[in-house]
């Protein structure tokens, strides 16, 4: 994956104001093509058609939370291999280790800096194995 540039990101965030900030941070500042989703369910439905390079999931969402959404994505052969990053206010070391053990490529702490979010995702992308 790191052999090519990160271009398409699907993200799930239930809070509209944070979704808007992520959209500005990744599309306007970062130049990425985005598919915003308001829930884990919407992210699962959108992943196949959008074919993102990377999936960004809020951990705490009503309905399907981030870890459950990731587990359901991993169960679908068409999108199972897409790397995912969690975003959470609970970014203590043991929590990060738990999220990585669940299959996340990395964890980004909230609050995040909108000016550097795209760069953080690109740095994670470059660290992924080919």
Secondary structure in CASP SS format (residue, H / E / C, confidence):
PFRMAT SS
TARGET T0000
AUTHOR 0000-0000-0000
METHOD secondary structure of the structure
MODEL  1
X C 1.00
X C 1.00
X C 1.00
X C 1.00
X C 1.00
X C 1.00
X C 1.00
X E 1.00
X E 1.00
X E 1.00
X E 1.00
X E 1.00
X C 1.00
X C 1.00
X C 1.00
X H 1.00
X H 1.00
X H 1.00
X H 1.00
X H 1.00
X H 1.00
X H 1.00
X H 1.00
X H 1.00
X H 1.00
X H 1.00
X H 1.00
X H 1.00
X H 1.00
X C 1.00
X C 1.00
X C 1.00
X E 1.00
X E 1.00
X E 1.00
X E 1.00
X E 1.00
X C 1.00
X C 1.00
X H 1.00
X H 1.00
X H 1.00
X H 1.00
X H 1.00
X H 1.00
X H 1.00
X H 1.00
X H 1.00
X H 1.00
X H 1.00
X C 1.00
X C 1.00
X C 1.00
X E 1.00
X E 1.00
X E 1.00
X E 1.00
X E 1.00
X C 1.00
X C 1.00
X C 1.00
X C 1.00
X C 1.00
X C 1.00
X C 1.00
X H 1.00
X H 1.00
X H 1.00
X H 1.00
X H 1.00
X H 1.00
X H 1.00
X H 1.00
X H 1.00
X C 1.00
X C 1.00
X C 1.00
X C 1.00
X C 1.00
X C 1.00
X C 1.00
X C 1.00
X E 1.00
X E 1.00
X E 1.00
X E 1.00
X E 1.00
X E 1.00
X C 1.00
X C 1.00
X C 1.00
X C 1.00
X H 1.00
X H 1.00
X H 1.00
X H 1.00
X H 1.00
X H 1.00
X H 1.00
X H 1.00
X H 1.00
X C 1.00
X C 1.00
X C 1.00
X C 1.00
X E 1.00
X E 1.00
X E 1.00
X E 1.00
X C 1.00
X C 1.00
X C 1.00
X C 1.00
X C 1.00
X C 1.00
X C 1.00
X H 1.00
X H 1.00
X H 1.00
X H 1.00
X H 1.00
X H 1.00
X H 1.00
X H 1.00
X H 1.00
X H 1.00
X H 1.00
X C 1.00
X C 1.00
X C 1.00
END
